[in-house]
Amino acid sequence: MSQNTQIYDYVVIGGGTAGSVIASRLTENPDVTVAVIEGGPSDVGREDVLTLRRWMGLLGGELDYDYPTTEQPRGNSHIRHSRARVLGGCSSHNTLIAFKPLPSDWDEWEEAGAKGWGAVPMEAYYA
């Protein structure tokens, strides 16, 4: 096995939405080098990924980590927790679904120092 040693200023683990945005922002400085490590392939040319109406065909397939969940006695039964293994991450295969956090979660973030991220100010983004 040959060794190819590269040195980067930053290494971003995961090429999903957040990882890609972080890598993009870091590279706005031309003096910075960034590597993105993604567990799956690129979505370029992948019509199964890029065609939104085909999202159900991705569930349980080669690009899905398909993590198991544990049935809860007084909660939800077993649910599919599909996680994408592709550049773009879950935004590439979850039909752009977003889950609104509970107000207490937002407030906890604000209490931890994320000024302006409390439940009341964030509500405007979900109206």
C-alpha positions, -999 to 999 in steps of 0.1 A, spaced: 0 0 0 15 33 -11 14 62 13 2 95 -1 8 122 26 -11 154 22 -11 182 47 -42 204 52 -50 233 74 -84 218 81 -100 184 77 -138 183 77 -153 149 85 -186 145 65 -196 160 33 -232 165 42 -249 199 43 -231 212 74 -197 198 64 -199 212 29 -209 246 41 -181 247 66 -155 236 40 -168 262 16 -165 290 41 -130 279 52 -119 280 16 -130 316 12 -95 323 25 -72 314 -5 -43 307 19 -62 279 36 -63 242 25 -92 220 34 -99 183 29 -134 169 31 -137 132 41 -170 116 30 -180 80 36 -198 78 2 -194 87 -34 -201 120 -51 -237 126 -63 -225 140 -96 -243 122 -124 -263 101 -100 -299 105 -112 -311 82 -84 -299 109 -60 -305 140 -80 -341 133 -90 -362 142 -60 -391 120 -69 -368 89 -67 -360 94 -30 -378 63 -18 -356 41 -39 -326 53 -19 -339 40 14 -322 8 25 -299 9 -6 -262 12 -11 -261 49 -1 -281 44 32 -264 37 65 -299 27 76 -292 28 114 -315 6 135 -336 22 162 -348 5 194 -385 2 200 -395 22 230 -421 8 254 -442 40 256 -428 58 225 -426 52 188 -423 17 176 -393 8 154 -387 35 128 -364 37 98 -336 62 105 -321 66 71 -288 84 69 -271 91 36 -237 79 25 -231 103 -3 -216 138 -9 -244 161 2 -254 138 30 -290 135 40 -299 166 21 -293 145 -10 -319 119 -2 -344 130 24 -367 151 2 -355 183 19 -373 173 52 -365 194 82 -375 189 118 -385 219 139 -367 218 173 -387 220 205 -389 255 220 -370 242 251 -341 232 227 -339 266 212 -340 283 246 -312 259 258 -290 270 229 -296 306 237 -288 301 274 -256 284 263 -246 316 245 -262 314 211 -277 349 213 -308 353 192 -314 316 189 -342 313 215 -376 299 207 -393 333 202 -368 348 177 -366 315 158 -403 311 154 -403 337 126 -383 312 104 -410 286 108 -441 308 103 
